């Protein structure tokens, strides 16, 4: 079985994530291809798409949100994702059990003795008037019946697990700060989420496997589980195995992939790319060694924005005083420093709508 090293896997990831070459795709198609964008920080998906799409206009993504083609909702890993309306409706039921278990993992003691089906029914009844509510407002509306758990436990269980909701615009629009207001997905999108297959089959799980491999492969079952939060989808993987190709990584793990998916030469040049906080190109794997060194792995869960240099995390970045400030994690060559500065100026121009093109690259570490 062919062994793929970190560099080969990294180049495959860049190609699948639209980071090797910016794509000429509509934003809706890009969101669909990527299986959604992690979006608990509302402005980060705009940077994620800017780094991936040629000529990306942030007004396009804002229009998709207000036009209800893309929604903000709790889904993979119980985190807020920006996904297409079609994916939100198709995938939500498959994630229900995982969402409940993850909320219970935090609030099990507070919610002990609470009938979750009764709580869900109460939450849906409150939201039936069509008025969008914050999590705390929804929790207070049902707290008279369940006073013991407290509003945070009730609210998180309702909006993150029991009642499929969308976070409504203006939350998540370009350069807009707005509180979270929740409305049932069915009310916002005009139909209920798809129910589980009545015959016990798992077509949604199989679709998730294919979609994941298209955007993240080659990958192991543990990587798939790290991306979606589901328990590895073993039955779905088994059902698809004959149509997939297999490799191994340097640790000996089996990696699966779609047979015709791009796997570029490991020596393919990789351009500098600025990634937003919590980008799934990093978080979408259990083994992130293809794109980030183990010594820097903590950056990926701490909300640090990172810069890919030669296909790997080589720096962090943030914005201060209208300047994109870059902090290298390793020594850059002169050509790398120039490329980081050029891409940083382009990002500064995007973020400031052309008013400023300032970038500052700190000295490399010794």
N, C-alpha and C positions, 0 to 999 in steps of 0.2 A: 504494500500500500504506500502510495506517495506521501512523503513527509513534507509538510509546509512549514517553513520557519517563520519567525515573527515578521520579517520584512515582506515575505510573500503574502502573509495574512494581512499585514498592514496595507499593502497596495490594493488587495482585494477589497478591504473595508473602505478605502478612499474611493475606489471606483463605484461601489454600491451606494455609498453615502453622498455621491455627487460632489465629492471634494477633490477628485483628481483633475477633473475638468468641470468648470461651471456648465450647467445644463441649460438648454433652451426649452424650458418647460413652463407651463402655467403654474402658479403657486399651488393651485388645487391638486394638480397632478403630482407635484413634488411632495406635498403633505401625505397624499395617498401612498406614493412609492415608499416613503420613509416609515410608514406605519405610524405616523403621528410625530409630533415634536413635544418633548417635555416642556411644560409651560407654567410651572408654579410661579416663576418670575415672569410677569406678563409681557415684558418687552423683549425677552431673550429670543423667542422664535423669529423675530424680524432679523436679528443678526445671523441666526442659523440659516435662514433662507438667502440672505444677502451673500453669504459665503458659498452658497451652492448654486445659485441661479444667475444667469447672465442678465444684467439689466433689471434686476428685481426692483419693483416699486412697492414700498410698504403700503401704499393705499390699496393695492390689490388684495393683500391679506386682510386689511381692515374691512374691505368690501365683502370678502368671503364670510367674515364673522357676522356682520350686520345682515348679510343676505342669507344667513343660516345654512350655508354650504359647508362651513367649518365650525366646530364647536369646541369650547373649553369644558372638559369634564374629567372627573376622577376615573381612571381606567388602569392602565398597566402599573403594577407595583403600588397601587393606591395613590399615585401622584397625579397631579393635574396635567393632562395632555391636551394638545391641540390636535384634533383628528377630524377627518371628513365626517359629515353627517351620516353618510352611508356606513362608514366603519363604526361609528358610535352606536348605531342601531343594531348592526350585525354582531358586534363583539360584546356588547354589554352583558347579556345574560351569561355568556361563557365565563365572565369574570366575577359574577355575583358572589360565589362561595369564597373566593380568595379575598374579595373586598371585605366581607364580613369578618373573616378570620383575622385579617390584618388590623381592623379596628378593635376587635376583641383582644388582640395581642397587647394593645395599649390600655384598653379600658375594661378588661374582663371583670375586675373586682367591682367597679362602679355599676356595671350593667348586669351583675349577677341577679337572677330572678326576674329580669325584664323579658317579657315575651316579645321577641323581635318581630314576629309577624303582626302582633297588635301595635307595636310601635310604628312599623312601616305603614299600616293602615291609618293610624292617627296622623302621621306626617303627610300622607297623600291627601287626607281629608282637609288639612289646613291649607295645602297648596292648590286645592281644587277651585279656589276662587279666581285663579289666574294671576294673582299678584306675586311678583318675585320677592323673595325674602332673603335676608342674610341668614347665616347659620345660627347665630344667636337668637334672632327673631323666631325662627322655626323651633328652636329648642325651648324657648320660653312659652311658645304656644301649646306645647304638649307637657310642659313640666308639672302642671297641676295634677296630672294623672301619674307621673313618675317623678316625684320630688327628690328622691334619694340620689340618683346618679349624678346630678348636676348638669348644667347646660352644655358644657363642653363635650362630655361623653355622649349625651343625647344627640347633640348637633352633629358631631362627627359621624356617629353611626347612621344618622338619617341621610346626610348629604353625600357622604363618601361611600356608602354601602347599600342602604336599604331602598332609597328612592333614587332612581337614575335622574340626575339633574344636569342642566347646562348652566354654566356661569355666563350671565348675559352681558352683552356689550352695554355700556362702553368699556367694561373690564376687558383688557387685552387689546384695545385698539392702539394704533401707533401714537406715541407721545401723549398718551392719556392715562391719568391716574384715576381710578374709580374703585369703589368697594365691590366686594363679591355679592352679587344678587343671584339667587338660585331659582330656577323654574324647572318643572319636570321636563325631561327630554321630549316626552310625548306631546306636551303642550307647545314647546318651542319648535319642534320639527314636524309636527302634524301627524305622527303615528307612533305606536308603541314600539319598544325595542323588540327585535326578533326573539321568539321563544326558543328554548332548546328543541332539538330534533325529537319528535315524538317516539321514534323507533330506537332511541338510545345510541344512535350513531353520533359521530362528532365531526360534521362537516366544517363547523367553525374552527375547531382545533386544527384540522388539516389545512384549512385556508391560512390560519395563523402561521403554521410551520412554513408553508410556501412563501408567504409574504415576508416573514422574518429572514429566511435564507436569501431572498431576492435583494434585501436591503442590508444584510449583515453577514452573509455567509462568506466562506465556509465557517461553520460553527458547530460546537458541541451542544448536546441537549442541556447541559448546565448553563450554557450561554443563553439559550432560548428561554430557560426558566428565569435567569437574571433579568432578561428584558421585559417579559410580560408578567412575571410574578406568579404564574401558574405552575403547577407541579410537573414541569418538564414535558407534558403532553405525550407520555410514552405510547399510548394507543395510537395517537395521530401519527407520530413518527414511524411506528411499526407499519401502519397502513400505507405509508408513502415510501417505505424504504426501497422498494424495487425500482422506483422512478428517480431515486437520488444517487449521487456519486459520493464516495467516501474517501477521506484522506486521514492522515494523522498529523498532530502537531509534535513539537520536539519533546513534549511531556508524555507522549504516547496516547493522548486522548483521541478518540475517533471524532472526526469532523465530517459533517454532512453538508451537501450543497446541491443546488440545481445544476443539472448537467451542462446547460448552455450559458450559465452565468459568467460574467467577466472575472478572470483571474489574471491580472496583468503580470508582466515580467517584474520580478523583484527590483530590478534596476531602473524601472520606469521613473523618470523625474517626477517629484511631487512638489507642487507649489506651496508657498506659505499660505496657511488658512487660519483665520481668527474664528474661534468657536465660542458660543455663548456659554453661560453657566449651565451645568447639568446636561450638556449635549449628549444625545444618545449614541453618537459615534464613539464615545468613551464609556458611557454607562450601560450600553446595550450588551455587555458581555460579563460573564463571571470571571474569565481570564482576560484581563485588559492589557496583557503584555504585548499585544500586537501594535498598540498605539501609545502606551504610557509605561515608563519604567516603574518597577515596584516601589522604588524609593519615593516616587511622586504620586502613588496611587491615591493617597488621601486627598489630594487636590480635587479629584473628580467627584467626591461626595461632600466637599466643603463649600461648594458654590463658587470656586475659582473659575474665572474665564481663562481659557488656555489658547496658546498659539501652536499650531502644528508647523514644525520645521523639518524638512526632509521626511515628512509623513509621520512624525512622532511629536508628542508634547515636548516642546523645547523652551516654553516661556509661559508666563501668565500675563494678563493685561487687565487694566481697568481704566475708567475715565475719571479724570480730575481736572477741574478748571478748564473744561473744553479741550482737553488734551488726552489722547490715547497714550497711556503710559505702559510700557512693556518692560517686564523684568525677566531676563534670561535665566534659565535653569541650568544651562551649560554654556561652554564657550562657543561663540559663533565665529564662523569664518567671515572674511570681509564680504563675500558674496551673500552669505546668509543674512548678515546684518543689514545689507542694502535691501534685500528682498523683504525683510521684516519691516523696515522703515517705509518702503513703498506701499506695501499692503496696508500698513497702519495708517498712512495718510489717506488712502482710499476709504478705509473704515471711518476715520474721523470726518471725512467729507460726507459720507452717508449719514452718520449719526447727527451731524450738525446741519444737514441740508445744504451743504456747500459753503456755509458761512465760515468754516474753519477747517484747515487741513493740518493741524498740528499733531505731531507724534513725538514721543520721547522714548528712546530705547536706553535702558540703564546699562552700565558696564557689565560685561559677562563675569560670572563668578570665576575665581581662580581655579 
